[in-house]
Amino acid sequence: MRVFVSSVKRGLEDERRALPGLIRALGHVPVMFEDFGAQVDPSREACLDGVAGSDVYLLLLGPHYGYRFPETDQSATHDELVEARRKGIDTFVFRKDGVEPDPDQAALISQVGDYARGAFWVDYTDVPDLLTQVTSAIRRLENAPSPLTYGPLDTPPVVVWKNEWDQPSGWGHGHEHTYIELHIAPLDGKPWSTRQIHRLPDALIGTLRTFGAVSMAVGVEPDVTDEHVTITVPEREQPSHGHDAPAQFRGVRVARTGQVSVWTTLPRAQVGAHVNNDILTSIVTDQLRLAGALNVLTGDRFAISIGLAGSMMMSVSSSSATSFGFGDNRPIRITPDESVSSAVFTVGAAEIASSLANRLITGLGR
């Protein structure tokens, strides 16, 4: 396994010197920003690529937050953590005990705790203690069964689909561009109170910006009632001659019942959307990971519903003229027949996304 070691250097010099040898002795490959060329400060992009290409993300939290990149107004370590969460990489968090974090670092530590679903977290006292803890964590990961589990679902949950709460405001005659809607119903979670619902918008928008789902430059206005919070994101790009618009995250909704909904428009040309198994799997994987990162899902078991809606004029690939459902904009909806564990939002996201994508493709062909 490739193990990415993420931290600032200041205050954690001894830890960074000790960890590569330990990781190699355990039979794995350490990845650190020192590996990315001879420059003193490797580029942000190189570090994020290093995270994306790793199997394990190991985060050290010491006293200092570090330099903020102007692109994100976050430190390199903070950006690396976000990338690990976006990719669903197994995450280990080690916080140094007995040190006073600066204000920015204290805020990061609090934030890490808020979205630590799927992460292993432990405090350590000194370098020998850290090495012992890291060894234990990696050995546990080597021997652990898949955290993604499936269970029976006696009664499918009641799902509120997007067209049941939203009046389309997209292109022509009240229609919308083709979108994937993902709905997550906690089976053993707790409903939100009215007070909690009204306190959610700022936290949701902050997390969406942190995870890159919403640009810092884009303004969003939440729709808040006693029953739900809905955040709709403006479309960033439209197709033109010779240029296709990419898939675009368009919104999230949290209902008092606990249901969390995410929707994303498909990539499209001027004549219609593009769809294939790879496109669907990639979008749904990102949706699942984002839903987990929002820190609004409670409980241990979940039921996942998915649908394709909006304009159903689609091609099976960017070069194909074959279309599904031309003239028939009835949505395709896939309801769950089993429950899944919370690993669906981290390391299990791609597996579930692939299964859901296959079912959508099958539904398109009918």
N, C-alpha and C positions, 0 to 999 in steps of 0.2 A: 504494500500500500504506500501511496505517497501521502506524507503527513506535512501539512502546511503549518508552520509555527508563526503566529501572528502576535506582535506586540511592538511597542516603542522600544528603543534601545535604552534610553535614559532610565536608570533605576532598575533595569532588568538585564544588565550586561552579563552577570554570572549565569543566569538562567539560560540565556541565548547561547552562551558558549558551551554549556553542559548538555543541552538537549540533542544536538545532531548526533553525537556519539552514541547516546542511549538509543535513539531511534534506529540507527544502523545496527546496533547490537541486537535489537529486537527483530531484525530482519526486514526493515522497511526503509523507505527513502525520505530523508528530511528535505523539506522545501522551505527556503527562507529568502527574504528580500536580498540578502547578501549574494544569492546565487544569480541575480539578474544583471549581469554585466559589471563593468568596473566603476560605473558612476557611483558617487557617494550616496545620492538619493535616486534610486530607481524610479522610473515613471509609475504613476498610478495604474496605468493600463497594464504594465508588465506584472505588477503585483496581483491585480485582479485576475489576469490570465493564469497566474500561478495557483491562485485559489481554485479557479474553475477546473483546473487540470488535476486537482488533488482528490484523494479519497477521504481524508480526515482533516478537519480544521481544528487546530489546537490554539486557543486564545489565552494569553497571559495578561492579567489585569494588575498593573502596578499603580504607582502614585501619579503618573503623568499621562495626560490625554494625547499630547502630540500636536504637530502642525496641522492646521486645517487647510485642505485643498480648496481653492476658490470655486472649482466646478461643483462641489457638493456641500461646501461649508462643513465638512467632516474630516477627521483625521484618516490617515491611511489604514490604521487598525480598524476604525469604525467602518470604513468602506469595505474592507476585507470581510468583516463580520456580515455585513449586509449581503455581499456576494455569496458567502457560504450558505446563508439562509435562503437566498434566491435559488441556489442550485440544489438545495436539500442535502447538503454534505453533512455527514456525522460530525457533530461539534462537541468538543470538550472545552470547558471553561475552568481556568485555574486562577483564583484571586489570591494575591499575596496578602498575608495577614500581618497586622502590626504596622501598616504604613497608612499615612493620611493622604487620601486622593485629593488632587486639586479639584476645583468646582466642576470643570468640564468632565473630568474622569469620573467623579461621583455621579454625575448625570448619566454617563454611559453605563456605569455599573448598574444603576437603577433600571435603565432601559433594557439592558441584557437580561436582567431578572424578569422584566415584564414579558419579553417574548422568548423565553428560554425553553418553550415546548420542544422536546426532542433533544435537548442538550444535557450533557453531563456536567455538573457544577461542583467544585470542591475548593475549599480554602487550603493554602499550604503555608508553612512557616519559614522554610529555608530551602536551599537547593537540594540537599539530600531528600527532604520530605517531598519536594516537587517530583524528583525522579522516581520515587516510590509510587506516587500517585499516578504519574503518567504511565508507568509500567503496568499498573493495575488496570487502568482504563483501556489501554490498547489490548492487553490480554483478554479483557472482558469482551471487547468488540470482536476479537478474532474468534472467540468461542460462542458468541451469542447467536441464537436463532434469529430469523428475520423478525423485526418488531411489527411488521405488517401482518395482521391476523384478520380472518374473516369469520363471521358468525351468522347464525340464522336470523331471519327477519320475518317474524310472524305476521305483522301488519305493517305495510308500507306507511310512512308518515304522510301527513297532509302537506303538499307542497304548493306554495303560492308562486305561480310562474310570472315572468316579467310582464306579460301583456295583461295580467290581472290587476297590476297596480300602476302601470305606466301607459300614458297616451302617447303614441309615437309622434315625434316632431322632426323626423328625418326627411329624406328626399321624397318628392312628389306624392300627393294624394294620401298623406298620412302613413306611407310605408317607411320602413327602416332598412338600412343595409343589413346584409346577413350577419347574424351574430350567434355566438355560442353562449348559452346561459347555463351556469353551474349553480346548483342549489345544495346546500349542506344542512342537514337536519340533525342536531344532537339528539341522541336517543335517551341519554341519561343525564343531560345537562339541566341547568336551572334557567328559567325564563328571566328576562330583564325586567326591572322595575321601571316605572315611568321616569323617575328621577335619574336612573342610570342611562336610559335612552337619551335624555336631553343633555347628558354630559359627554356623550360619545363623539360628537362631530370633530372637535379639535384633535382628539387623540387619533381618530381614523385618518384624518387628512395628514397629520404629521407622519404617521406610519407609511401612508401611501407615498409621500414625498421622500421619506428616508429610503424606501425600497425602490425608488426610481419609477414607480407606477404613474406618478403625477409629477411633472416638471415643476421645479421651484418657480418658474416664470408663469405658470398657468394658474389663473384664479378659478376656484371652484366654490359654489354656493350649496351647502347641504340643505336637503329638504327634511325637516324634522317634525314629526308629530308625536303624539303619545304612544303610537304603535310601532314606529320604525324610524330609522335614519337612512336616507338615500343620498349617495354622492354620485353625481353624474359628471363625467369628464368630457370636455369638448373634443371633437375630432381634430387631430393634428394635421393629417395629410389627406389629400384627395387624389385619385388617379388622374393622370393626364395622358396625352398621346406619348406612348413609349415609356411611360412610368406607372408602375403599379403602386397602389397604397398598401402599406404593410398592415399586418394584424395590429389592432389598437385596443388597449384596455379602455373600456367606456364607463364602468361604474361598479359600485358595490352597494349592497343594501343589508342592513342588520335589522331584523324584526324582533319585537318583544318576545315572541315565541322561542327565539334562539336561532331561527333559520338565518343563514348567511348566504347571500347570493352575489355572484360575480358575473359580469358579462363582458365579452370582447368581440369586436367585429373581425370578420375574416379578412385576410388580404384580398384585394380585388383590383381588377382592371376596370375600364370604363363600361364594359359590357356585362360585368358581373363578378361574383366572388370566385376565388380559387379554393378548392378543398381536396385534400387527400389525407391518408392516414397519418403521415408525418406532420402535416400542418396541424391537424386536430390534436395529436398527441402532445406536440410542443405547447400549444395554447392551453390545453387543459392542465398539463403539468405546472405551468406558471400560475394558473388560476388556483390550483390546490395549495401551492406553496405560499402564495400571497394571502389566501384565506387563513392559513395557519398563522402567518406572521402578524395578522391584525390583532391577535390576542383577545378575540371576542368569543371564541368557541369554548364551551365548557363541557365536561364529561369525558368519557373514555371511548364511547362507541358512536358511530355516525352512519347515516344513510345518505348516499350521494345520488342526486338526480341531475340529468343533463338534457339539453335540447338545442336544436337549431331552429332559428326563427328569423323573422324579417323577410326580405326578398329571397325567394328560393331559386333565383336564377344563378346557377353555379356551374363551373367547369371542374372536371375531375382533376385537372392539372393546368398549369399555366399555358400549356401548348395545345390543349384539347378544346374542341368546340362542343363536346358532349355536355348536355345540361340535364339537371334533375328538376322535376317539378315546375317546369316553365308554365306560367299561367295558373299555378296552384300554390298559394303562399301559406298553406296549412303547415304549422310547425311540426317538427319531428321531436318527440319526447321519449326519453328513456328513463324509466323509474327503477328504483333499486329492488333487488330480490335478496340482498344480504347486507349485513352491516360490516364496517371496517373499523380498525383501531386508529388511534391518533397519528400513527406513523404515516398515514395517507397524506399528511401535510408536510412531511419531510422526506425521509429516505424512500418511502413507498409511493410518492406522488407519480413518478414515471410509470410504474407498474399499473396502477389504477387508471391513469390517463390513457395508456395503450388499450386497455380493455374497453373503456368507455368510447374511445375513438372507433374501435372495431364495430361496436354496436351502432354507433351513429352512421358509419359507412353502410352497414347492412340495412339500416332503416332508410337511407337515401335510395338504395337500389330497389326498394319495393314499389 
